[in-house]
Amino acid sequence: MRKAILWFRNDLRLYDNPALQAALNENDQIIPVYILDERFLQNDQWNIQRTGPFRMKFLLESLTDLKEHLEEKGATLLVRRGIPESIIPELALEFDAKAVYASKEYTHEEIQVEESIATTFPLHMYHSSSLVHPDDVPFAITEVPDIFTQFKKKVEKYAEIRPTIPTPDRVPTPQMIKDTLPTLEELGYASIQPDERSVIPFRGGAVAGDDRLDYYLWDSNLVATYKETRNGLIGGDYSTKFSPWLANGSMSPRTIYHELERYEEEVTKNKSTYWVKFELLWRDYFKFVAMRYGRRIFFPGGIQDKSMQWRNNDKVFQRWKNGETGDDFVDANMRELKATGFMSNRGRQNVASFLVHQLKTDWRKGAAWFESMLVDYDVCSNYGNWMYAAGVGNDPRDRIFNTQKQAGMYDGAGKYRSLWQ
Ligand SMILES: Cc1cc2nc3c(=O)[nH]c(=O)nc-3n(C[C@H](O)[C@H](O)[C@H](O)COP(=O)(O)OP(=O)(O)OC[C@H]3O[C@@H](n4cnc5c(N)ncnc54)[C@H](O)[C@@H]3O)c2cc1C
């Protein structure tokens, strides 16, 4: 009897999951596990908690949903707290599993864990988080273009988006005791009071992600006007809000892509429907940048290796975090983030530019605060966008946002600022 561990990471779904598919094809039984990695529950070098309450709540909901789906397929999900390098060998011993299957990650800490596990077990890894499969791009990873437009042009011309993999009918597992998931409070977090000003009440899990996809495309047709509304600030409808599900993999970018194609065939095809695909390519781009540049995406001088000078005044940073800088547009956005775990793309660009260029603060501190607070934190998108905003990433120009001008353009009547006063 061949048994293997299926180690869920940021791929919390049963459909379009290549690691799951391979584990089922090559084994008689699999042991599905998710590990709450202790290191991501701790504080970072700036003393900021790495996983804040919004993302942890969303993650627990996503795991509950995944566990329920696995149970419908005759299996369950083990949820353990610790470090994968210790837990995986323990489980392998307990269940006599001979291999591990998992989705590939592209950043330093995650790769170190993979390498450590691979020294003791055959670790089979699959690409499941990007829209474009890394084997399908027409360049070597060392040649990933430094300019997004060049990346996009090549990918759009030469790479086909792969079809999605169906959900398996059954997931055979050995007899095992069902784990009970910890609650937010058991993990040491205070319970979250929902804020009625939140763009949407985010709920983790593939079912909720699917509902959001249906809503944004088929129920509301909002996707057909996305390009006109995407710079909005208030409410659920101005943009897709797919990001939290995409970040932990309870939504697959390929599913979104193929649904968009179907929508374009059956309803309408226009600049807006294209633009959602375009944004998904930005998401991919930052993954490819991480693959190419490794640890450099976390360095103060970024991938450009620029030498930077910061003032790094802690009081100033605290005021930025709390939305007390005196710039009403920046402050409104920072308050929204703190109260809900979300901020619009327009807001993110403004507050990042303000921290770096006005407050002369190390961009990595801003990135760390976002890492803690964002419900949709994704290591590549976050550090890639922050480097970009700080002028140390994939932008040849130094873009400095005039936040008051931006407020005038995107919040002319002041509605957003008064919502978050
Ligand atoms: C400083 C900064 C930090 C950011 N940190 C993150 C992060 O940690 N996680 C994250 O998912 N996004 C991040 N973004 C990108 C972007 O702001 C969010 O993806 C977007 O606001 C999420 O809302 P949405 O799903 O409604 O996006 P939509 O506008 O509906 O876009 C659709 C999807 O395209 C992708 N996308 C859109 N814009 C970008 C972008 N600039 N970079 C990468 N992908 C993009 C996302 O997956 C998004 O869900 C950051 C942007 C900035 C400026």
The ligand as an ORCA input file, in Angstrom:
! r2SCAN-3c Opt
* xyz 0 1
  C       1.821     48.603     -1.514
  C       0.904     47.516     -2.068
  C       0.821     46.289     -1.426
  C       0.003     45.272     -1.949
  N      -0.084     44.072     -1.288
  C      -0.834     43.068     -1.823
  C      -0.928     41.805     -1.182
  O      -0.298     41.538     -0.152
  N      -1.749     40.861     -1.736
  C      -2.437     41.100     -2.898
  O      -3.166     40.213     -3.361
  N      -2.341     42.265     -3.526
  C      -1.573     43.267     -3.034
  N      -1.520     44.470     -3.678
  C      -2.151     44.607     -5.011
  C      -3.592     45.139     -5.047
  O      -3.702     46.309     -4.302
  C      -4.602     44.101     -4.557
  O      -4.398     42.870     -5.220
  C      -6.048     44.546     -4.844
  O      -6.282     45.797     -4.256
  C      -7.020     43.518     -4.286
  O      -8.334     43.900     -4.508
  P      -9.209     43.190     -5.631
  O      -9.133     41.716     -5.504
  O     -10.563     43.792     -5.597
  O      -8.421     43.613     -6.942
  P      -8.911     43.800     -8.451
  O      -8.662     45.197     -8.833
  O     -10.267     43.287     -8.625
  O      -7.896     42.903     -9.280
  C      -8.131     41.526     -9.567
  C      -6.970     40.699     -9.037
  O      -5.777     41.062     -9.737
  C      -4.649     40.994     -8.864
  N      -4.035     42.322     -8.750
  C      -4.626     43.518     -8.952
  N      -3.720     44.515     -8.806
  C      -2.543     43.925     -8.484
  C      -1.229     44.405     -8.203
  N      -0.920     45.709     -8.225
  N      -0.281     43.502     -7.867
  C      -0.542     42.176     -7.844
  N      -1.757     41.675     -8.123
  C      -2.739     42.531     -8.430
  C      -5.183     40.542     -7.511
  O      -5.025     39.157     -7.407
  C      -6.656     40.927     -7.578
  O      -7.474     40.117     -6.751
  C      -0.717     45.506     -3.155
  C      -0.628     46.757     -3.785
  C       0.180     47.745     -3.248
  C       0.260     49.082     -3.958
*
